[in-house]
Amino acid sequence: MSTPAVLPHVDAVRAALAAVPLPVYVGGAPAGPAPLPRAYTVLYPAGGQAGPASLADDRTVLDLLLQVTCVATTAEGALGTADRVRAALTGPLAVDGRACWRPEELGSPPLLRDDDVTPPLYYLPVQYRIRSVPA
């Protein structure tokens, strides 16, 4: 058995959010001349942790922390985006060769407003734990 990979799990979250539909970026919003959508999400995945599934120490269980930052031009938009994320992540993720638990919502800090950008943006980072084992 091979050790679990993080990227297919991040891609599964990306696909679940894109199906809502929500614009999804990984690692940060893109910079450039094109205007960003009024509401979008940014995924910030951790490196994950491969753990043993048995006393044989086979390291096939994946435990991954992933932050979904919900961004919008209004406070209501950021909160509504977080609601859409929560709805999109209610079921198990589809990752080839893996059986996934339902993403576990770990909570978030309060809504934040960034006045250093024009127009100001609202951010709500929500953390999820994702776990999977070989199917």
A tleap script that builds the chain and sets N, CA, C and O, in Angstrom:
source leaprc.protein.ff14SB
mol = sequence {
  NMET SER THR PRO ALA VAL LEU PRO HIE VAL
  ASP ALA VAL ARG ALA ALA LEU ALA ALA VAL
  PRO LEU PRO VAL TYR VAL GLY GLY ALA PRO
  ALA GLY PRO ALA PRO LEU PRO ARG ALA TYR
  THR VAL LEU TYR PRO ALA GLY GLY GLN ALA
  GLY PRO ALA SER LEU ALA ASP ASP ARG THR
  VAL LEU ASP LEU LEU LEU GLN VAL THR CYS
  VAL ALA THR THR ALA GLU GLY ALA LEU GLY
  THR ALA ASP ARG VAL ARG ALA ALA LEU THR
  GLY PRO LEU ALA VAL ASP GLY ARG ALA CYS
  TRP ARG PRO GLU GLU LEU GLY SER PRO PRO
  LEU LEU ARG ASP ASP ASP VAL THR PRO PRO
  LEU TYR TYR LEU PRO VAL GLN TYR ARG ILE
  ARG SER VAL PRO CALA
}
set mol.1.N position { 0.836 -1.184 0.000 }
set mol.1.CA position { 0.000 0.000 0.000 }
set mol.1.C position { 0.875 1.241 0.000 }
set mol.1.O position { 1.941 1.265 0.616 }
set mol.2.N position { 0.414 2.265 -0.696 }
set mol.2.CA position { 1.184 3.497 -0.754 }
set mol.2.C position { 0.662 4.493 0.278 }
set mol.2.O position { -0.468 4.386 0.753 }
set mol.3.N position { 1.501 5.449 0.607 }
set mol.3.CA position { 1.082 6.479 1.551 }
set mol.3.C position { 0.066 7.397 0.872 }
set mol.3.O position { 0.134 7.592 -0.342 }
set mol.4.N position { -0.859 7.956 1.619 }
set mol.4.CA position { -1.899 8.792 1.014 }
set mol.4.C position { -1.347 10.136 0.546 }
set mol.4.O position { -0.425 10.685 1.150 }
set mol.5.N position { -1.916 10.652 -0.526 }
set mol.5.CA position { -1.503 11.935 -1.096 }
set mol.5.C position { -2.512 13.021 -0.723 }
set mol.5.O position { -3.715 12.766 -0.668 }
set mol.6.N position { -2.022 14.214 -0.470 }
set mol.6.CA position { -2.865 15.343 -0.087 }
set mol.6.C position { -3.600 15.926 -1.293 }
set mol.6.O position { -4.789 16.233 -1.198 }
set mol.7.N position { -2.916 16.083 -2.416 }
set mol.7.CA position { -3.487 16.786 -3.568 }
set mol.7.C position { -4.824 16.214 -4.045 }
set mol.7.O position { -5.727 16.999 -4.336 }
set mol.8.N position { -5.004 14.894 -4.142 }
set mol.8.CA position { -6.325 14.404 -4.563 }
set mol.8.C position { -7.450 14.807 -3.599 }
set mol.8.O position { -8.590 14.991 -4.026 }
set mol.9.N position { -7.145 14.941 -2.335 }
set mol.9.CA position { -8.141 15.370 -1.357 }
set mol.9.C position { -8.474 16.854 -1.538 }
set mol.9.O position { -9.636 17.249 -1.447 }
set mol.10.N position { -7.455 17.668 -1.794 }
set mol.10.CA position { -7.678 19.096 -2.063 }
set mol.10.C position { -8.496 19.243 -3.345 }
set mol.10.O position { -9.404 20.071 -3.414 }
set mol.11.N position { -8.172 18.435 -4.365 }
set mol.11.CA position { -8.935 18.473 -5.616 }
set mol.11.C position { -10.386 18.073 -5.391 }
set mol.11.O position { -11.279 18.618 -6.041 }
set mol.12.N position { -10.641 17.132 -4.486 }
set mol.12.CA position { -12.013 16.712 -4.183 }
set mol.12.C position { -12.793 17.841 -3.507 }
set mol.12.O position { -13.971 18.043 -3.802 }
set mol.13.N position { -12.145 18.574 -2.606 }
set mol.13.CA position { -12.801 19.733 -1.980 }
set mol.13.C position { -13.064 20.792 -3.040 }
set mol.13.O position { -14.146 21.377 -3.082 }
set mol.14.N position { -12.084 21.038 -3.891 }
set mol.14.CA position { -12.238 22.022 -4.973 }
set mol.14.C position { -13.436 21.652 -5.857 }
set mol.14.O position { -14.236 22.517 -6.213 }
set mol.15.N position { -13.555 20.385 -6.204 }
set mol.15.CA position { -14.666 19.934 -7.052 }
set mol.15.C position { -16.007 20.097 -6.342 }
set mol.15.O position { -16.988 20.508 -6.961 }
set mol.16.N position { -16.058 19.780 -5.050 }
set mol.16.CA position { -17.308 19.922 -4.294 }
set mol.16.C position { -17.747 21.384 -4.243 }
set mol.16.O position { -18.938 21.675 -4.353 }
set mol.17.N position { -16.803 22.299 -4.078 }
set mol.17.CA position { -17.144 23.720 -4.017 }
set mol.17.C position { -17.492 24.269 -5.396 }
set mol.17.O position { -18.390 25.102 -5.523 }
set mol.18.N position { -16.791 23.811 -6.425 }
set mol.18.CA position { -17.087 24.269 -7.786 }
set mol.18.C position { -18.469 23.814 -8.228 }
set mol.18.O position { -19.092 24.464 -9.067 }
set mol.19.N position { -18.960 22.706 -7.677 }
set mol.19.CA position { -20.283 22.193 -8.034 }
set mol.19.C position { -21.406 23.025 -7.435 }
set mol.19.O position { -22.553 22.891 -7.863 }
set mol.20.N position { -21.114 23.887 -6.452 }
set mol.20.CA position { -22.172 24.642 -5.749 }
set mol.20.C position { -22.858 25.694 -6.627 }
set mol.20.O position { -24.080 25.751 -6.491 }
set mol.21.N position { -22.323 26.494 -7.457 }
set mol.21.CA position { -20.928 26.725 -7.797 }
set mol.21.C position { -20.328 27.899 -7.019 }
set mol.21.O position { -20.978 28.919 -6.786 }
set mol.22.N position { -19.071 27.718 -6.628 }
set mol.22.CA position { -18.299 28.788 -6.010 }
set mol.22.C position { -16.938 28.847 -6.700 }
set mol.22.O position { -16.335 27.805 -6.955 }
set mol.23.N position { -16.445 30.045 -7.007 }
set mol.23.CA position { -15.075 30.144 -7.506 }
set mol.23.C position { -14.109 29.696 -6.414 }
set mol.23.O position { -14.254 30.079 -5.253 }
set mol.24.N position { -13.124 28.885 -6.792 }
set mol.24.CA position { -12.193 28.306 -5.819 }
set mol.24.C position { -10.759 28.568 -6.274 }
set mol.24.O position { -10.408 28.320 -7.428 }
set mol.25.N position { -9.946 29.068 -5.363 }
set mol.25.CA position { -8.523 29.256 -5.599 }
set mol.25.C position { -7.774 28.486 -4.517 }
set mol.25.O position { -8.325 28.223 -3.448 }
set mol.26.N position { -6.536 28.127 -4.785 }
set mol.26.CA position { -5.721 27.408 -3.803 }
set mol.26.C position { -4.499 28.255 -3.470 }
set mol.26.O position { -3.765 28.677 -4.363 }
set mol.27.N position { -4.287 28.500 -2.182 }
set mol.27.CA position { -3.101 29.206 -1.726 }
set mol.27.C position { -3.176 30.713 -1.785 }
set mol.27.O position { -2.242 31.380 -1.339 }
set mol.28.N position { -4.233 31.276 -2.309 }
set mol.28.CA position { -4.404 32.723 -2.385 }
set mol.28.C position { -5.207 33.102 -3.609 }
set mol.28.O position { -5.278 32.345 -4.577 }
set mol.29.N position { -5.813 34.276 -3.563 }
set mol.29.CA position { -6.565 34.772 -4.716 }
set mol.29.C position { -5.576 35.221 -5.784 }
set mol.29.O position { -4.500 35.724 -5.461 }
set mol.30.N position { -5.928 35.045 -7.038 }
set mol.30.CA position { -4.991 35.443 -8.089 }
set mol.30.C position { -4.844 36.956 -8.155 }
set mol.30.O position { -5.802 37.694 -7.921 }
set mol.31.N position { -3.646 37.407 -8.473 }
set mol.31.CA position { -3.399 38.828 -8.678 }
set mol.31.C position { -3.450 39.086 -10.179 }
set mol.31.O position { -3.149 38.203 -10.982 }
set mol.32.N position { -3.818 40.257 -10.534 }
set mol.32.CA position { -3.830 40.564 -11.961 }
set mol.32.C position { -4.877 41.585 -12.307 }
set mol.32.O position { -5.628 42.042 -11.444 }
set mol.33.N position { -4.927 41.937 -13.560 }
set mol.33.CA position { -5.849 42.988 -13.979 }
set mol.33.C position { -7.310 42.549 -14.018 }
set mol.33.O position { -8.202 43.394 -13.942 }
set mol.34.N position { -7.577 41.247 -14.136 }
set mol.34.CA position { -8.964 40.795 -14.222 }
set mol.34.C position { -9.648 40.982 -12.870 }
set mol.34.O position { -9.055 40.665 -11.839 }
set mol.35.N position { -10.879 41.487 -12.851 }
set mol.35.CA position { -11.574 41.636 -11.561 }
set mol.35.C position { -11.941 40.270 -10.986 }
set mol.35.O position { -12.297 39.344 -11.715 }
set mol.36.N position { -11.844 40.171 -9.679 }
set mol.36.CA position { -12.236 38.945 -8.991 }
set mol.36.C position { -13.749 38.902 -8.839 }
set mol.36.O position { -14.410 39.940 -8.885 }
set mol.37.N position { -14.301 37.704 -8.658 }
set mol.37.CA position { -15.749 37.616 -8.414 }
set mol.37.C position { -16.124 38.338 -7.117 }
set mol.37.O position { -15.270 38.585 -6.267 }
set mol.38.N position { -17.407 38.670 -6.975 }
set mol.38.CA position { -17.882 39.353 -5.758 }
set mol.38.C position { -17.781 38.459 -4.532 }
set mol.38.O position { -17.694 38.958 -3.410 }
set mol.39.N position { -17.791 37.147 -4.730 }
set mol.39.CA position { -17.623 36.181 -3.640 }
set mol.39.C position { -16.826 34.999 -4.184 }
set mol.39.O position { -17.065 34.537 -5.299 }
set mol.40.N position { -15.879 34.517 -3.388 }
set mol.40.CA position { -15.072 33.376 -3.794 }
set mol.40.C position { -14.484 32.707 -2.565 }
set mol.40.O position { -14.607 33.215 -1.450 }
set mol.41.N position { -13.845 31.565 -2.776 }
set mol.41.CA position { -13.196 30.837 -1.690 }
set mol.41.C position { -11.727 30.626 -2.022 }
set mol.41.O position { -11.337 30.532 -3.186 }
set mol.42.N position { -10.929 30.556 -0.969 }
set mol.42.CA position { -9.508 30.242 -1.118 }
set mol.42.C position { -9.200 29.083 -0.178 }
set mol.42.O position { -9.477 29.150 1.020 }
set mol.43.N position { -8.624 28.020 -0.733 }
set mol.43.CA position { -8.245 26.853 0.065 }
set mol.43.C position { -6.807 26.996 0.518 }
set mol.43.O position { -5.922 27.322 -0.273 }
set mol.44.N position { -6.583 26.748 1.803 }
set mol.44.CA position { -5.239 26.732 2.383 }
set mol.44.C position { -5.047 25.373 3.046 }
set mol.44.O position { -5.351 25.210 4.227 }
set mol.45.N position { -4.540 24.389 2.285 }
set mol.45.CA position { -4.356 23.053 2.873 }
set mol.45.C position { -3.051 22.964 3.650 }
set mol.45.O position { -2.057 23.601 3.301 }
set mol.46.N position { -3.073 22.171 4.696 }
set mol.46.CA position { -1.837 21.817 5.412 }
set mol.46.C position { -1.218 20.620 4.696 }
set mol.46.O position { -1.792 20.106 3.736 }
set mol.47.N position { -0.081 20.187 5.146 }
set mol.47.CA position { 0.607 19.068 4.515 }
set mol.47.C position { 0.004 17.709 4.817 }
set mol.47.O position { 0.348 16.717 4.176 }
set mol.48.N position { -0.892 17.661 5.789 }
set mol.48.CA position { -1.510 16.389 6.150 }
set mol.48.C position { -0.596 15.540 7.000 }
set mol.48.O position { 0.591 15.831 7.152 }
set mol.49.N position { -1.164 14.490 7.549 }
set mol.49.CA position { -0.399 13.556 8.366 }
set mol.49.C position { -0.829 12.142 8.010 }
set mol.49.O position { -2.010 11.803 8.085 }
set mol.50.N position { 0.139 11.321 7.622 }
set mol.50.CA position { -0.137 9.916 7.324 }
set mol.50.C position { 0.088 9.115 8.594 }
set mol.50.O position { 1.179 9.123 9.164 }
set mol.51.N position { -0.958 8.421 9.032 }
set mol.51.CA position { -0.877 7.649 10.264 }
set mol.51.C position { -1.078 6.175 10.008 }
set mol.51.O position { -1.545 5.782 8.938 }
set mol.52.N position { -0.730 5.358 10.980 }
set mol.52.CA position { -0.873 3.909 10.817 }
set mol.52.C position { -2.329 3.474 10.919 }
set mol.52.O position { -3.100 4.009 11.716 }
set mol.53.N position { -2.688 2.495 10.098 }
set mol.53.CA position { -4.037 1.937 10.142 }
set mol.53.C position { -4.093 0.709 11.041 }
set mol.53.O position { -5.172 0.230 11.389 }
set mol.54.N position { -2.920 0.206 11.414 }
set mol.54.CA position { -2.872 -0.987 12.254 }
set mol.54.C position { -1.527 -1.024 12.977 }
set mol.54.O position { -0.707 -0.118 12.835 }
set mol.55.N position { -1.318 -2.074 13.744 }
set mol.55.CA position { -0.033 -2.238 14.435 }
set mol.55.C position { 1.110 -2.484 13.458 }
set mol.55.O position { 2.278 -2.395 13.834 }
set mol.56.N position { 0.779 -2.794 12.207 }
set mol.56.CA position { 1.815 -3.018 11.190 }
set mol.56.C position { 2.477 -1.713 10.764 }
set mol.56.O position { 3.458 -1.732 10.020 }
set mol.57.N position { 1.945 -0.561 11.234 }
set mol.57.CA position { 2.520 0.754 10.943 }
set mol.57.C position { 2.572 1.018 9.441 }
set mol.57.O position { 3.587 1.481 8.921 }
set mol.58.N position { 1.478 0.722 8.750 }
set mol.58.CA position { 1.449 0.852 7.300 }
set mol.58.C position { 1.220 2.273 6.782 }
set mol.58.O position { 1.319 2.488 5.574 }
set mol.59.N position { 0.924 3.233 7.623 }
set mol.59.CA position { 0.797 4.660 7.276 }
set mol.59.C position { -0.136 4.918 6.090 }
set mol.59.O position { 0.260 5.554 5.113 }
set mol.60.N position { -1.354 4.432 6.174 }
set mol.60.CA position { -2.318 4.598 5.084 }
set mol.60.C position { -3.498 5.503 5.447 }
set mol.60.O position { -4.324 5.814 4.589 }
set mol.61.N position { -3.583 5.920 6.695 }
set mol.61.CA position { -4.653 6.828 7.117 }
set mol.61.C position { -4.178 8.265 6.905 }
set mol.61.O position { -3.066 8.619 7.297 }
set mol.62.N position { -5.016 9.084 6.288 }
set mol.62.CA position { -4.664 10.489 6.085 }
set mol.62.C position { -5.532 11.358 6.983 }
set mol.62.O position { -6.750 11.185 7.035 }
set mol.63.N position { -4.904 12.290 7.688 }
set mol.63.CA position { -5.582 13.295 8.501 }
set mol.63.C position { -5.095 14.644 7.986 }
set mol.63.O position { -3.912 14.968 8.092 }
set mol.64.N position { -6.011 15.424 7.429 }
set mol.64.CA position { -5.637 16.662 6.745 }
set mol.64.C position { -6.440 17.826 7.302 }
set mol.64.O position { -7.663 17.742 7.418 }
set mol.65.N position { -5.760 18.906 7.646 }
set mol.65.CA position { -6.409 20.143 8.056 }
set mol.65.C position { -6.445 21.066 6.851 }
set mol.65.O position { -5.430 21.273 6.187 }
set mol.66.N position { -7.623 21.622 6.572 }
set mol.66.CA position { -7.792 22.477 5.404 }
set mol.66.C position { -8.622 23.691 5.806 }
set mol.66.O position { -9.691 23.552 6.400 }
set mol.67.N position { -8.130 24.867 5.483 }
set mol.67.CA position { -8.883 26.089 5.753 }
set mol.67.C position { -9.543 26.547 4.461 }
set mol.67.O position { -8.896 26.626 3.417 }
set mol.68.N position { -10.822 26.844 4.539 }
set mol.68.CA position { -11.557 27.434 3.423 }
set mol.68.C position { -11.866 28.866 3.821 }
set mol.68.O position { -12.683 29.112 4.708 }
set mol.69.N position { -11.208 29.810 3.160 }
set mol.69.CA position { -11.467 31.210 3.469 }
set mol.69.C position { -12.539 31.722 2.513 }
set mol.69.O position { -12.372 31.687 1.294 }
set mol.70.N position { -13.637 32.195 3.086 }
set mol.70.CA position { -14.774 32.702 2.325 }
set mol.70.C position { -14.610 34.214 2.214 }
set mol.70.O position { -14.520 34.910 3.225 }
set mol.71.N position { -14.573 34.717 0.988 }
set mol.71.CA position { -14.280 36.128 0.735 }
set mol.71.C position { -15.440 36.741 -0.048 }
set mol.71.O position { -15.968 36.128 -0.976 }
set mol.72.N position { -15.827 37.956 0.338 }
set mol.72.CA position { -16.882 38.660 -0.394 }
set mol.72.C position { -16.748 40.158 -0.173 }
set mol.72.O position { -16.003 40.610 0.697 }
set mol.73.N position { -17.477 40.913 -0.971 }
set mol.73.CA position { -17.446 42.378 -0.863 }
set mol.73.C position { -18.359 42.902 0.231 }
set mol.73.O position { -18.320 44.087 0.564 }
set mol.74.N position { -19.191 42.011 0.800 }
set mol.74.CA position { -20.063 42.410 1.919 }
set mol.74.C position { -19.952 41.367 3.027 }
set mol.74.O position { -19.553 40.227 2.791 }
set mol.75.N position { -20.310 41.778 4.230 }
set mol.75.CA position { -20.310 40.835 5.352 }
set mol.75.C position { -21.313 39.716 5.104 }
set mol.75.O position { -21.026 38.548 5.367 }
set mol.76.N position { -22.488 40.076 4.598 }
set mol.76.CA position { -23.513 39.071 4.309 }
set mol.76.C position { -23.046 38.106 3.224 }
set mol.76.O position { -23.364 36.918 3.258 }
set mol.77.N position { -22.299 38.622 2.275 }
set mol.77.CA position { -21.774 37.770 1.206 }
set mol.77.C position { -20.780 36.748 1.737 }
set mol.77.O position { -20.809 35.590 1.320 }
set mol.78.N position { -19.901 37.152 2.650 }
set mol.78.CA position { -18.923 36.217 3.230 }
set mol.78.C position { -19.638 35.166 4.081 }
set mol.78.O position { -19.290 33.986 4.020 }
set mol.79.N position { -20.626 35.576 4.867 }
set mol.79.CA position { -21.384 34.623 5.676 }
set mol.79.C position { -22.184 33.668 4.790 }
set mol.79.O position { -22.242 32.469 5.060 }
set mol.80.N position { -22.796 34.195 3.742 }
set mol.80.CA position { -23.532 33.349 2.815 }
set mol.80.C position { -22.628 32.372 2.084 }
set mol.80.O position { -23.018 31.233 1.829 }
set mol.81.N position { -21.422 32.813 1.746 }
set mol.81.CA position { -20.451 31.923 1.103 }
set mol.81.C position { -20.064 30.803 2.054 }
set mol.81.O position { -19.930 29.656 1.629 }
set mol.82.N position { -19.881 31.113 3.336 }
set mol.82.CA position { -19.563 30.083 4.331 }
set mol.82.C position { -20.695 29.075 4.443 }
set mol.82.O position { -20.453 27.880 4.612 }
set mol.83.N position { -21.941 29.557 4.348 }
set mol.83.CA position { -23.092 28.645 4.379 }
set mol.83.C position { -23.081 27.711 3.168 }
set mol.83.O position { -23.383 26.525 3.296 }
set mol.84.N position { -22.734 28.243 1.999 }
set mol.84.CA position { -22.676 27.421 0.785 }
set mol.84.C position { -21.540 26.403 0.870 }
set mol.84.O position { -21.681 25.273 0.401 }
set mol.85.N position { -20.415 26.799 1.467 }
set mol.85.CA position { -19.305 25.863 1.668 }
set mol.85.C position { -19.752 24.730 2.584 }
set mol.85.O position { -19.515 23.558 2.289 }
set mol.86.N position { -20.393 25.077 3.685 }
set mol.86.CA position { -20.863 24.075 4.643 }
set mol.86.C position { -21.805 23.086 3.951 }
set mol.86.O position { -21.702 21.878 4.165 }
set mol.87.N position { -22.716 23.594 3.128 }
set mol.87.CA position { -23.654 22.725 2.410 }
set mol.87.C position { -22.915 21.821 1.418 }
set mol.87.O position { -23.272 20.654 1.259 }
set mol.88.N position { -21.896 22.352 0.757 }
set mol.88.CA position { -21.147 21.572 -0.237 }
set mol.88.C position { -20.317 20.468 0.406 }
set mol.88.O position { -20.038 19.450 -0.227 }
set mol.89.N position { -19.924 20.667 1.661 }
set mol.89.CA position { -19.036 19.706 2.333 }
set mol.89.C position { -19.773 18.853 3.362 }
set mol.89.O position { -19.165 18.389 4.327 }
set mol.90.N position { -21.069 18.641 3.168 }
set mol.90.CA position { -21.821 17.825 4.128 }
set mol.90.C position { -21.625 16.334 3.927 }
set mol.90.O position { -21.800 15.564 4.872 }
set mol.91.N position { -21.271 15.908 2.737 }
set mol.91.CA position { -21.102 14.474 2.468 }
set mol.91.C position { -19.643 14.101 2.337 }
set mol.91.O position { -18.774 14.973 2.303 }
set mol.92.N position { -19.365 12.799 2.262 }
set mol.92.CA position { -17.982 12.355 2.076 }
set mol.92.C position { -17.429 12.839 0.739 }
set mol.92.O position { -18.171 12.987 -0.232 }
set mol.93.N position { -16.150 13.079 0.698 }
set mol.93.CA position { -15.490 13.488 -0.544 }
set mol.93.C position { -15.249 12.272 -1.426 }
set mol.93.O position { -15.135 11.149 -0.937 }
set mol.94.N position { -15.172 12.505 -2.714 }
set mol.94.CA position { -14.886 11.437 -3.676 }
set mol.94.C position { -13.416 11.506 -4.073 }
set mol.94.O position { -13.009 12.382 -4.837 }
set mol.95.N position { -12.624 10.572 -3.545 }
set mol.95.CA position { -11.199 10.487 -3.862 }
set mol.95.C position { -10.931 9.060 -4.329 }
set mol.95.O position { -11.195 8.106 -3.598 }
set mol.96.N position { -10.404 8.910 -5.550 }
set mol.96.CA position { -10.148 7.577 -6.102 }
set mol.96.C position { -9.289 6.736 -5.165 }
set mol.96.O position { -8.241 7.178 -4.695 }
set mol.97.N position { -9.756 5.506 -4.900 }
set mol.97.CA position { -9.005 4.565 -4.082 }
set mol.97.C position { -9.043 4.834 -2.587 }
set mol.97.O position { -8.353 4.164 -1.818 }
set mol.98.N position { -9.849 5.815 -2.164 }
set mol.98.CA position { -9.901 6.196 -0.751 }
set mol.98.C position { -11.352 6.203 -0.275 }
set mol.98.O position { -12.264 6.505 -1.045 }
set mol.99.N position { -11.554 5.875 0.971 }
set mol.99.CA position { -12.843 6.041 1.638 }
set mol.99.C position { -12.692 7.231 2.579 }
set mol.99.O position { -11.845 7.217 3.472 }
set mol.100.N position { -13.509 8.258 2.378 }
set mol.100.CA position { -13.368 9.500 3.140 }
set mol.100.C position { -14.496 9.665 4.151 }
set mol.100.O position { -15.656 9.371 3.866 }
set mol.101.N position { -14.136 10.134 5.319 }
set mol.101.CA position { -15.132 10.574 6.286 }
set mol.101.C position { -15.752 11.857 5.738 }
set mol.101.O position { -15.209 12.488 4.831 }
set mol.102.N position { -16.899 12.228 6.306 }
set mol.102.CA position { -17.445 13.543 5.980 }
set mol.102.C position { -16.491 14.591 6.546 }
set mol.102.O position { -15.981 14.409 7.652 }
set mol.103.N position { -16.233 15.684 5.822 }
set mol.103.CA position { -15.369 16.723 6.382 }
set mol.103.C position { -15.935 17.214 7.718 }
set mol.103.O position { -17.133 17.462 7.852 }
set mol.104.N position { -15.049 17.345 8.688 }
set mol.104.CA position { -15.443 17.791 10.029 }
set mol.104.C position { -15.141 19.279 10.165 }
set mol.104.O position { -13.985 19.693 10.073 }
set mol.105.N position { -16.171 20.073 10.381 }
set mol.105.CA position { -15.988 21.510 10.544 }
set mol.105.C position { -15.428 21.786 11.936 }
set mol.105.O position { -15.986 21.337 12.937 }
set mol.106.N position { -14.323 22.527 11.990 }
set mol.106.CA position { -13.653 22.815 13.253 }
set mol.106.C position { -13.914 24.235 13.750 }
set mol.106.O position { -13.465 24.602 14.836 }
set mol.107.N position { -14.633 25.034 12.966 }
set mol.107.CA position { -14.957 26.385 13.393 }
set mol.107.C position { -14.100 27.434 12.718 }
set mol.107.O position { -13.299 27.150 11.827 }
set mol.108.N position { -14.304 28.671 13.183 }
set mol.108.CA position { -13.604 29.792 12.564 }
set mol.108.C position { -13.492 30.941 13.552 }
set mol.108.O position { -14.217 30.991 14.545 }
set mol.109.N position { -12.578 31.863 13.274 }
set mol.109.CA position { -12.562 33.101 14.050 }
set mol.109.C position { -13.710 33.991 13.566 }
set mol.109.O position { -14.403 33.634 12.613 }
set mol.110.N position { -13.920 35.131 14.202 }
set mol.110.CA position { -14.978 36.039 13.746 }
set mol.110.C position { -14.712 36.567 12.334 }
set mol.110.O position { -13.586 36.523 11.838 }
set mol.111.N position { -15.748 37.054 11.718 }
set mol.111.CA position { -15.681 37.697 10.409 }
set mol.111.C position { -14.688 38.855 10.463 }
set mol.111.O position { -14.668 39.616 11.430 }
set mol.112.N position { -13.868 38.987 9.424 }
set mol.112.CA position { -12.849 40.032 9.366 }
set mol.112.C position { -13.102 40.948 8.181 }
set mol.112.O position { -13.565 40.499 7.132 }
set mol.113.N position { -12.801 42.226 8.344 }
set mol.113.CA position { -12.906 43.190 7.240 }
set mol.113.C position { -11.522 43.719 6.942 }
set mol.113.O position { -10.792 44.111 7.853 }
set mol.114.N position { -11.152 43.734 5.662 }
set mol.114.CA position { -9.849 44.242 5.227 }
set mol.114.C position { -10.061 45.574 4.523 }
set mol.114.O position { -10.556 45.623 3.397 }
set mol.115.N position { -9.683 46.648 5.196 }
set mol.115.CA position { -9.821 47.982 4.619 }
set mol.115.C position { -8.585 48.400 3.829 }
set mol.115.O position { -8.542 49.508 3.294 }
set mol.116.N position { -7.575 47.525 3.749 }
set mol.116.CA position { -6.360 47.849 2.998 }
set mol.116.C position { -6.521 47.598 1.506 }
set mol.116.O position { -5.619 47.906 0.726 }
set mol.117.N position { -7.661 47.042 1.099 }
set mol.117.CA position { -7.938 46.835 -0.326 }
set mol.117.C position { -9.151 47.675 -0.708 }
set mol.117.O position { -9.968 48.029 0.142 }
set mol.118.N position { -9.257 47.989 -1.998 }
set mol.118.CA position { -10.375 48.782 -2.490 }
set mol.118.C position { -11.093 48.001 -3.564 }
set mol.118.O position { -10.474 47.630 -4.562 }
set mol.119.N position { -12.386 47.737 -3.397 }
set mol.119.CA position { -13.201 48.020 -2.222 }
set mol.119.C position { -12.820 47.091 -1.071 }
set mol.119.O position { -12.169 46.071 -1.298 }
set mol.120.N position { -13.214 47.427 0.161 }
set mol.120.CA position { -12.912 46.549 1.297 }
set mol.120.C position { -13.510 45.157 1.075 }
set mol.120.O position { -14.557 45.017 0.444 }
set mol.121.N position { -12.841 44.144 1.595 }
set mol.121.CA position { -13.316 42.770 1.488 }
set mol.121.C position { -13.537 42.193 2.882 }
set mol.121.O position { -12.888 42.590 3.850 }
set mol.122.N position { -14.461 41.256 2.956 }
set mol.122.CA position { -14.753 40.544 4.197 }
set mol.122.C position { -14.264 39.113 4.062 }
set mol.122.O position { -14.431 38.483 3.018 }
set mol.123.N position { -13.655 38.602 5.137 }
set mol.123.CA position { -13.073 37.262 5.153 }
set mol.123.C position { -13.636 36.458 6.311 }
set mol.123.O position { -13.784 36.958 7.427 }
set mol.124.N position { -13.946 35.201 6.021 }
set mol.124.CA position { -14.352 34.281 7.078 }
set mol.124.C position { -13.619 32.960 6.841 }
set mol.124.O position { -14.059 32.154 6.021 }
set mol.125.N position { -12.499 32.724 7.552 }
set mol.125.CA position { -11.766 31.468 7.387 }
set mol.125.C position { -12.391 30.361 8.236 }
set mol.125.O position { -12.534 30.507 9.449 }
set mol.126.N position { -12.760 29.260 7.594 }
set mol.126.CA position { -13.369 28.128 8.291 }
set mol.126.C position { -12.459 26.923 8.106 }
set mol.126.O position { -12.058 26.608 6.986 }
set mol.127.N position { -12.132 26.250 9.205 }
set mol.127.CA position { -11.240 25.095 9.134 }
set mol.127.C position { -12.031 23.789 9.125 }
set mol.127.O position { -13.051 23.647 9.800 }
set mol.128.N position { -11.522 22.840 8.334 }
set mol.128.CA position { -12.116 21.508 8.225 }
set mol.128.C position { -11.032 20.462 8.409 }
set mol.128.O position { -9.881 20.667 8.022 }
set mol.129.N position { -11.409 19.343 9.004 }
set mol.129.CA position { -10.526 18.178 9.085 }
set mol.129.C position { -11.062 17.164 8.085 }
set mol.129.O position { -12.261 16.889 8.033 }
set mol.130.N position { -10.145 16.614 7.290 }
set mol.130.CA position { -10.500 15.619 6.296 }
set mol.130.C position { -9.705 14.364 6.616 }
set mol.130.O position { -8.490 14.417 6.803 }
set mol.131.N position { -10.403 13.232 6.679 }
set mol.131.CA position { -9.753 11.957 6.985 }
set mol.131.C position { -10.149 10.927 5.937 }
set mol.131.O position { -11.280 10.911 5.451 }
set mol.132.N position { -9.188 10.064 5.599 }
set mol.132.CA position { -9.494 8.993 4.655 }
set mol.132.C position { -8.609 7.791 4.927 }
set mol.132.O position { -7.557 7.878 5.561 }
set mol.133.N position { -9.088 6.662 4.416 }
set mol.133.CA position { -8.366 5.386 4.494 }
set mol.133.C position { -8.451 4.728 3.124 }
set mol.133.O position { -9.278 5.131 2.306 }
set mol.134.N position { -7.626 3.735 2.852 }
set mol.134.CA position { -7.758 3.037 1.570 }
set mol.134.C position { -9.151 2.435 1.430 }
set mol.134.O position { -9.722 1.929 2.395 }
set mol.135.N position { -9.687 2.498 0.220 }
set mol.135.CA position { -11.030 1.958 -0.034 }
set mol.135.C position { -10.978 0.439 -0.118 }
set mol.135.O position { -12.008 -0.203 -0.327 }
savepdb mol mol.pdb
quit
